[in-house]
Every structure is written in C-alpha cells, then in structure tokens.
Amino acid sequence: MQSLTKVPAVALMLPMPLSADAQEALDDIKQAGDEQRKHGGEILIAAETSYWDSPRMLYILKTKAVDTESPIAQLQKFLEVVAEATLPVKAPDGPWLWSLQEPDVAAALLVCEVVNDSECWFWRLLRTLRILTPICLQEQQRHVKEQYAPSTTYVLAWLNQYTQGIWPLLVVSVPFAFVNPERLDTVSWEFYTLQVIVMVWAMFMIARSRHRTQFVQSYEAGESRTFAAANLFQVAIT
C-alpha cells in the first residue's frame, strides 16, 4: 500500500475550438511539467467530446509526485496551478476541472475490507452490515488519511459509526410501530417515549464521536497540524 500512495489525476474540460489563450494556458501547464517545477504537470490524454450540443475538449493532467508532500497537498496545489491558468478560458457552463480516482489505489483500499478475514460467514455478515466494527477498519482509515486527507477519513469514520448506531435505534423503535401503530400520535405516551429515545440516542452518538476530532488534523510532510488554522489565509483566490 505504501507504493500505491499516488497523486490523483486531474480532468480538465475546455470549449472547442480552442482559442489562442486556451492553447497558451495548456502550453504553460505542459511547460511547467517539462521544466520539472514542483507543482507543474503534463497532459496524459486529450480527447474530443461534447457537453450537450456544445463541443468540448477533455484533458487528463498529471503532476509529478513529490516525496516530501502528501498526495492531497500536491493535488491541491496542482489544481490551483491549472485553475489559475485556465480560468479565463473555461466554458460559461458545464464541467470544468475535477480530480480523478486512481484505480489501483481504490482497489488496494478495498482489499483492506477482506484482509485477514478468516471468520465464519455469520461474523463476516455482521461486520459487512457494520453491526460490528470491521477488523481492518483502522488500517484502512490510516491509508485513506495518507492518500486523501484527514477530512475524508473523518467522513468515513463518521459514516461507519453512524451506521453502527442506527442498528440499536431500530431495535428499540421499530417494535413501537408494529405493536400499536395507531397510538403513535402527539397525544400518546408512545410518541413522546420515541422522541426521548431519539434524543438520548443523538446525545450518545455525539458524545461517542468526540474522539473522531483527531481525524480533522491535517497530514502534510509527516506532520499533523490543523488544516483550517494553518492554511485558511494561504488558499489562493481560485
């Protein structure tokens, strides 16, 4: 997995026919890659396509990996370089610039779901449904943090925890609807009991998720620091 830590490719869509300014912007990006500048890139693929009835040109761009920076930091800076170069020539509507998933990195992360999975089918089912925590969840989250950013890890960790929390809530709430569904109105004690259960469940989930704040720490050059506090005033206008 260490060798699969890669900077995602970037897709760029520009209107056709290309203007002189658009061609100059592409040349600047390519020249930056040829000169081996830190955040320059190269054009891997160019293809003609369309957005509805509007002819477009689609480019796949890639920046050279830098060992001293995390992939997400390199991607952020490369997106800024490409955006600054092509912003004046982008189409007024439709897609313009977005990052792409690396297939082998995604495959490696999915492998984490089945690594060391020697349990019987019953326990595997419980872990697949997130009734129980997957065995390799922390290892997978660590790889996601190194490849994509702590904020992405936080979202995945929260989704996993929320899914686990839904199961006990369903176990308690669903029987109310089946036992006496006509009494679930605003004047019944069952209705208010369900409200209390949901509120207690929400407070429990919030309290349990407090330790997830560690995933918000930014990962850059092997150091952890708060991304918002450190980079809020360094984000380019683009």
Order of alpha helices (4+ residues) and beta strands (2+ residues): beta-alpha-beta-beta-alpha-beta-alpha-alpha-alpha-alpha-alpha-beta-beta-alpha
